[in-house]
Amino acid sequence: MARTQAERSGATTTALLTAARELFGRDGYGATSIDAVASAAGVTKGAAYHHFRGKADLFRAVFVREQEEITARLEGVAAGAPDTWTALERGARAFLEHCLDPTFRRVVLLDGPAALGWETVREIEYAHILRVLSDAMHAAHADGRMADGDLEARCRLVFGALCEAGMLLARSPDPVRTLPSLAAEAGRLLGATATERPATG
């Protein structure tokens, strides 16, 4: 059966985003053109501009998809943890492990700020990664596992530290070997905010 216009449009968008993710992740934002993405996606340049206003708009869509992917991973980690504090610790580790992915490193950590600007990057991250982190920290606090204080400020500070750790991994000549020490320091940072579970009975 013939596909509807909406189905054809959705298929074109998916093809463009898939091709763009590969090229942006491999070659970087500066070295990737709309023409190259359209060619890799098997569509015309005009079709690419019909779905996206330009390269920056296409890159933003890829950036958002990267955020959605890591958010889903972090939510899955939290759901599988035995308690709220473990969810927080495992989530921090999972984020750093995800920074080893070459495409995530290139798109989100290295090219994102320059291509989109810090305000746009933070706006997107706050709706995804920071939201998950904030939920985890508030849950740990409600469970008596995190010390009282300004939780909103603490979430931003921990988020900033994790992002900086991601940048260190992104710029490391050997990210895999750098990960354990960074993950250990992230664990110590979180540990400084912890409190013992209140005694019961």
Disulfide bonds with the S-S distance in Angstrom:
none
